[in-house]
Amino acid sequence: MMDMKTLLKFLLVIIFSFFIINNLSAQSKRKERIAKKIHVIKKMIDDTNYVFIANTANPMRGGQKMLTSEYDFIVKKDSIKSYLPYYGTSYSAPNDPTDNEGGIKFTSTKFSYKVKQAKNGGWDIEIKPNDGNVINWRNVQSINLSISPEGYASLNVNSSNRDPITFSGEIISR
């Protein structure tokens, strides 16, 4: 029969082993979930079919703005659609003074789309609207998306008559 000290040591080894095995199993499951998410994000990028959901706006001047409504930027093979707010300085009056929309809101079917692999394993995407209709695309010159392998993203909008603005958020499918 074991003495009390030996029994206590044996129980501690069993409990410690249980926690190690449980922790290794949790880490393995987490790695599997991350690998699956990376695969899904890569497929969305390859298929040119995803949605950027903006969580924060980072204007060139002023502080970060937490977004409480859902703002997005939809990318498909044949179109891009922007529904984003704008905080910053505009250097010209709107072409249509009755337009109360504001923000960066447009749909375009004419655009260039370039993807390159980022150093972190994610993607850097440059989108340039090519519409001739200035009112439709609000003088947006380029949209640059930096997407991490896990789907976290930063979207930067450069316009010809407004300060640049950056949004932080994530990529989802829709």
Phi, psi and omega in degrees: 000142183280147175280170186298320180295317180294317178298317179296317178298318180298315178296320178296320178296318180295313180297315179299316179298318178301313180295321178295312180298317179297318180295317179297321178295317179296319178296319180296316178296321179297316179298321178296317179297317180295316179299319179295317180296318178300317179298317180295315179298315179301318180296318178298318179294313180299323181276355184050058182207092182200171180230131171267122176257120182275131177255326180222152174246137180237086180291160180298324180242137180095177185270176179295141180245123174283131181266125182261341175260165179275118175242142183213168175224113186260130179241125174229165180304322187254359181199157169233146180221124182248131172224080184233149176281169174227132173232120179156193184260132174253139184259005175209154179285155178297150179293330180242099184296342179276354180280110181263007184298309185061193177067195179243085187234114180197164172232138180220140174249358179241107183200155172262151186217115181235130179243136171222150181290133178272160181297332182276005181094353179271210184222145171246123185237132177244126180238130178232113175296140180243016181293143176277344183277099185299322181297321183296315186255011171054034178062026176288121181272318180203153175233123180244123179250129171245118186243128177282162178302332181273357176100002174283143188216159174233130181240124181246129179248125176247127180240161180280338183232021178219156172297148175296155176218145180238141177241145174247144181181214180213163179261134176226169173261156179213000000 
